[in-house]
């Protein structure tokens, strides 16, 4: 995927304040159960699930299923890439 497209994909995923809040929460806690994210951000479970779907689709978070719970964490595989992408945006503008 061309770098501009990847930057746009990540920017779209982070374009909502609730998703930024979720990413910041995961930065502080390393990993978190979905119900705890719901409690922290103060949104309905279905709304948080949709935000998590978008973050997962962009490769920002990963999910580990521990029925009936889902444990979320930032994708260590993509965190370096995310930092590089944000650095490129900062450097170009």
C-alpha positions as CSV (number, residue, x, y, z in Angstrom):
1,X,0.0,0.0,0.0
2,X,1.4,3.4,-0.9
3,X,2.5,5.5,2.1
4,X,0.0,8.2,1.5
5,X,-2.8,5.7,1.5
6,X,-1.6,4.1,4.7
7,X,-1.3,7.5,6.4
8,X,-4.9,8.3,5.3
9,X,-6.1,5.0,6.6
10,X,-4.6,5.6,10.0
11,X,-5.8,9.2,10.1
12,X,-9.3,8.0,9.4
13,X,-9.1,5.5,12.2
14,X,-7.9,8.2,14.6
15,X,-10.3,10.8,13.4
16,X,-12.8,10.4,16.2
17,X,-12.1,11.6,19.8
18,X,-13.4,8.4,21.3
19,X,-10.9,6.3,19.3
20,X,-8.1,8.6,20.3
21,X,-9.2,8.2,23.9
22,X,-9.2,4.4,23.5
23,X,-5.7,4.4,22.0
24,X,-4.5,6.6,24.9
25,X,-6.1,4.3,27.4
26,X,-4.3,1.3,25.8
27,X,-1.0,3.2,25.8
28,X,-1.4,3.6,29.6
29,X,-2.6,0.1,30.4
30,X,-0.9,-2.1,27.7
31,X,-4.1,-4.2,27.4
32,X,-7.7,-3.9,28.5
33,X,-10.8,-5.9,28.5
34,X,-13.6,-4.5,26.3
35,X,-15.9,-3.9,29.3
36,X,-13.3,-1.8,31.0
37,X,-12.9,0.3,27.9
38,X,-16.7,0.8,27.9
39,X,-16.5,2.0,31.5
40,X,-13.6,4.3,30.9
41,X,-14.9,6.1,27.7
42,X,-18.5,6.2,28.9
43,X,-20.1,5.1,25.7
44,X,-22.5,2.2,25.0
45,X,-20.9,-1.2,24.5
46,X,-22.1,-1.3,20.9
47,X,-20.5,2.0,20.1
48,X,-17.2,1.0,21.6
49,X,-17.4,-2.3,19.7
50,X,-17.7,-0.3,16.4
51,X,-14.8,2.0,17.4
52,X,-12.7,-1.1,18.2
53,X,-13.6,-2.7,14.8
54,X,-12.3,0.4,13.0
55,X,-9.1,0.5,15.1
56,X,-8.6,-3.2,14.4
57,X,-9.2,-2.8,10.7
58,X,-6.6,-0.1,10.5
59,X,-4.1,-2.4,12.3
60,X,-3.8,-0.1,15.4
61,X,-5.2,-2.6,17.9
62,X,-5.4,-6.4,18.2
63,X,-8.0,-8.5,20.0
64,X,-7.5,-11.7,22.0
65,X,-10.7,-13.6,22.6
66,X,-11.1,-15.1,26.0
67,X,-14.8,-16.0,26.0
68,X,-16.9,-14.2,27.0
69,X,-14.5,-11.4,27.1
70,X,-12.3,-9.7,24.5
71,X,-8.9,-8.3,25.6
72,X,-7.6,-5.5,23.4
73,X,-4.0,-4.2,23.1
74,X,-2.1,-1.9,20.8
75,X,-0.6,-3.8,17.9
76,X,3.1,-4.0,18.7
77,X,3.6,-5.1,15.1
78,X,2.2,-1.8,13.8
79,X,3.2,0.7,16.6
80,X,6.6,1.4,14.9
81,X,4.9,1.9,11.6
82,X,2.3,4.2,13.2
83,X,5.1,6.3,14.8
84,X,6.9,6.5,11.4
85,X,3.7,7.5,9.6
86,X,3.0,10.3,12.1
87,X,6.6,11.4,11.9
88,X,6.3,11.6,8.1
89,X,3.2,13.8,8.4
90,X,4.9,16.0,10.9
91,X,8.0,16.4,8.7
92,X,6.2,17.1,5.5
93,X,3.8,19.8,6.7
